[in-house]
Amino acid sequence: MNEQFIAMYFKEHAPRYLFGATTEAEALIKIHQENNLELTAVIDNFYSNDTFAGLPCIKLDDVPSDALIVSAVTNSRPIDVNRLLEKHHFKYCDYFFFYRYSGFQCPKIDFWDGATNHWQKHKNEYAKVKSWFEDDESVNTFDAVVGFRNNYDLSYMKGFQFDITNMYIEPFLVPFQEHSVFFDLGAFDGSDSERFLRHCPTGEAYLFEPIPSQVELLAAKYTNHAAIKVIPVAVGDTSKLVKFSLSGTSSKVVDNAESDEIVAVQQISMDEFCAENNVSPSYVKMDVEGVELDVLHGMADTILRCKPKLAISVYHRAEHLIAVPNYLKQLCPEYKFYLRHYTQGYSETVLFAV
């Protein structure tokens, strides 16, 4: 991938293709149309329809050898996509290279909004947080994540694999004590709680999930599972009724209700829940689409009282990579920190406090 690819790509009759039926591909299709650049097709072996955003959708085996391909895969496995295209000897570039060198106003990664400015203004804070990590893998992960989001350069992710099947269970967490209590904040399909219970068969799991359709599925799935309790609420800093946008795994609390895909749900703080139900968590996993700090504020008493192990997503907001460990260090200085990243793209960066 180099500037030579870009020069070839912008020739008048170049055979241009996009890889991946993604939201980024939709945006790139529109950009090509606005700039009178013809695209031949979208390549996706797993997309079920014959067309995508007005273009033919074809399989990789049907792509001609002279194709010039821009990968529109930005998360999960973009490195693996590059390797696949290299294996088939295609000329290609990834989305982040195209973002930097095409000259087009390609969409930014939403989660990285303000990341570079934040890093430039708080370099000393970044260095301080980096010094807190307990192992080299955490330090290297921190450097890679910061470099990736500041530079839009996928090469920072070359050392990572897509491995969400082992998320939240790391050697520095196990073994769990007998009868440990797991709080699954943002449970979605319950898989994280099942993973915990495989490592702690005598434990119990509380699944906090506000999406009504997911609550129904979880309740039916675990109706005969005594160790799993489904709690149909959102979590935050206080208990109140909130508006919740329904967007699958990206569902979250919102301020306005302009969309039809918004429901009113009950929000609760962890401090209040623990007090009302006389329960003390041993391990808390938190993936709550950007309100992680709010949730931490609402469980400060619980953290001080129980010192639970914590696994907190720190990729939804640029500042969370340092703001979350800063808050926890002030609240509970004895915590030890680790950082792990579970994709080859922009998501699933997890801070562990143990």
Secondary structure, 3 states (H helix, E strand, C coil): CCHHHHHHHCCCCCCEEEECCCHHHHHHHHHHHHCCCCCCEEECCCCCCCEECCEEEECHHHCCCCCEEEECCCCCCHHHHHHHHHHCCCEEECHHHHHHHCCCCCCCCHHHCCHHHHHHHCHHHHHHHHHHECCHHHHHHHHHHHHHHHHCCHHHHCCCCCCHHHCCCCCCCCCCCCCCEEEEECCCCCHHHHHHHHHCCCCEEEEECCCHHHHHHHHHHCCCCCCEEEECCEECCCCEEEEEECCHHHCEEECCCCCCCEEEEEEECHHHHHHHHCCCCCEEEECCCCCHHHHHHCCHHHHHHHCCEEEEECCCCCCHHHHHHHHHHHHCCCCCEEEEECCCCCCCEEEEEC
